[in-house]
C-alpha cells in the first residue's frame, strides 16, 4: 500500500484577517492589521508565502455580523468580535507569538 507523501508534510499556517466593509467599519480592524503586520510582516498571497506561518487579508469571511473576524488555517480556529487584546491572546495561544507587541 502506497502512503501519501504529503501526509507527513507539516502544514503551513495561514492567518486571514477580514478587512471587509463590515469587519472594518469605522476602521476597527485597522489596529488588528497593524499588529499583524508588525508581528508577521506584510500580508502576502499564498503563492508568495515562505516559512511556517503567513497571513493575508480577505474582503469577507461570511461572518459579517460577528466581525471583526480572523481565522487560522488549517486549524480552522476563529476569533469573532476581535479586538487587539483578543488577537494578541490568539496569536500567543496558536502561534506562540510574544504578547509584548
Ligand atoms: S466583512 Fe468581514 S466577514 Fe463579511
Boltz pocket constraint, residues with backbone or C-beta under 6 A from the ligand:
constraints:
  - pocket:
      binder: B
      contacts: [[A, 18], [A, 19], [A, 20], [A, 21], [A, 22], [A, 23], [A, 24], [A, 59], [A, 60], [A, 61], [A, 62], [A, 63], [A, 64], [A, 65], [A, 67], [A, 69]]
      max_distance: 6.0
